[in-house]
Amino acid sequence: MSAIDRRQLLRRGVALAATSMLAAPAIAQARTKLRLGYLHVVAVDGHIWTGLDRGSFDREGIDFELYEFSTGPEVFEAMTRGELDVASAGGVISNYLALGRGRGFLINDIEVATAQLWGRPSRGVSRLADLRGKRIATTAKTTAHIFLDRALRANNIRPSEVEIVSSSMPDAVKAFIAGEVAAVALWVPFNVTVREALPDAVKLVDASAFYPQSAVLGGWAARTDYYAGNKDVLSRIIRGWIEANDHMVRNPAAAAQALQAYYKPSRPADLTEAFRAQKLYSAREWRRLYADGTVAKWLQQVSDFFMTDAGITDALRASDYFDTKLYLAAVG
């Protein structure tokens, strides 16, 4: 059994134990077990762990079989292969859903400052203008890739004027630390790894510089056939999520402290920083953003980037790949 498999089993055990101890359903609820793939960063799985700890998914009769992945594309590829029923990921949802790889039904947050661009002065990068002609590591088709493109263009650097080296985020960060590239576009908590390994590295900018003019949303999607036959289950997931989300909004310090158990060996200060890098809305505030079309607009904006980058002209529109009705019905 691989290390990641052992970690997945351990987390499943922790989650099930926490749910059983902290909350038992007051009324008998039909139980549903489903396979959930996720990216292990606060902006993506913070709601999952909070809901499991507080028993909100349990009260809805939802039992997750959890699978951790290193990048959003890996999550969606596994779901496409039929290995997952539901996925939680970052900005990559606007890529795969636009290509018909599932159906979106729930937004976690806005990744306001989760993406960051770091440079190495020893490799000639201490400010954004120094990036022209340099090699930059990142993970293509992710939040970090979107952010890198916007950061370059905002500083009058065409993407063609740099060399973008794509790999998994752990490998991208390793390449930066090893000096194989002069800069890296990453997402938290990989900034902690960079800071600890390279005290002289410089954070050039983070995604908050481009908000609210642009926003990258992370959230949940279901495999297309699972979505078609299990909307009642997805509605129960939403209801469990709503309770977890509103606890995180009302009690951010307590929520961040509770999440520490799932992010060891991260330090409390690092976790708090990651928690603050996302923008959370209450369930009622999200209701307005779903209803007035803002969510679809933000999703479409990112889809347009991905599709233009890939030269695709026949992608689905956000209004077709994201179901707002499920959420609006669940929140009331």
Order of alpha helices (4+ residues) and beta strands (2+ residues): alpha-beta-alpha-alpha-beta-alpha-beta-alpha-beta-beta-beta-alpha-beta-alpha-beta-alpha-beta-beta-alpha-alpha-alpha-alpha-alpha-alpha-alpha-alpha
